[in-house]
Amino acid sequence: MEANMRWVSITAIAPVAWGANYYVTHAYLPADRPLYGAALRALPAGLVLLALCRRRPRGAWWGRAATLGLLNVSVFFVLVYAASQLLPTSVASTVMAASPLAMMLIAWSLVSERPGITHLAGAATGLAGVCLMVLTGGESVSVPGVLASAAAMLVSAFGHILTKRWSADVDVVAATAWQLTAGGLLLLPLAAAVEGGPPALSGSALLAFAFTGLVATALAFVAWFAGLRRLPAGTVGLIGLLNPVTGVLLGVAVAGETLTLQQCGGLALVLLGVALGRPRPPAPAPVTRGTVPGRYVRARVGTRRDRAPHGPRPGRD
């Protein structure tokens, strides 16, 4: 149980880093070069991880790395950008908050992890909390934007569970490096065709890209995929709800925003939803009639001397 809670803490690094990355991206990165922004986020992160693990794909992993890079990096980043341009952040965050439920259902079909009642309750509670935190009632809704945000949520959920299914026997750093590198390489020619030459970056933008690539991508994805490998998909999906929580709290701490009573209630519901998804200790094995616990079980299958657990038999030394 302690090991599971340690992996919960490690997995939580990812949504916290992603929540902080919203602010960094909005404040310091060029808004008119989303494809280059995605490529410069993914490719350096993948190359750094490749330098650390020094392993290249073999066999089926050439195709798997390209598939996962396309889903988890290329398509996902483009859809998230489209949603952020067409929707208020509050609406996009609410749509993405359905990701835990999507991950549970996809994991049920792909890796035979049936969602538990507490996980489903946590997903519903967390979604309600996100709605309270980020929806104020004055949001404009774009149908294409909602579709883009929903597609991003489904693509990422499917890609993450596919990673869980395929990478059980592969080093997590190597598997993450391969898909980030593949996703970045797929984005580069698209960025050059659509956006022309790469953008000129100031010193602050370079530092922001360093945070985005090293912390919010390399470290965050390794932590996320490591958690997916060792924890149920429902638990990991609910930990992901810390993403909008981080965004709201960072807005209060850095941008001087005010935390309303409604947002406090939503924050409490989100944390409750995350808590409902925490790993449970395994149920004790049922004791069948006639089973003798402890040393007496060993005595039944041991030597004749073992059958006298309380000392020597009478009449013998």
Order of alpha helices (4+ residues) and beta strands (2+ residues): alpha-alpha-alpha-alpha-alpha-alpha-alpha-alpha-alpha-alpha-alpha-alpha-alpha-alpha-alpha
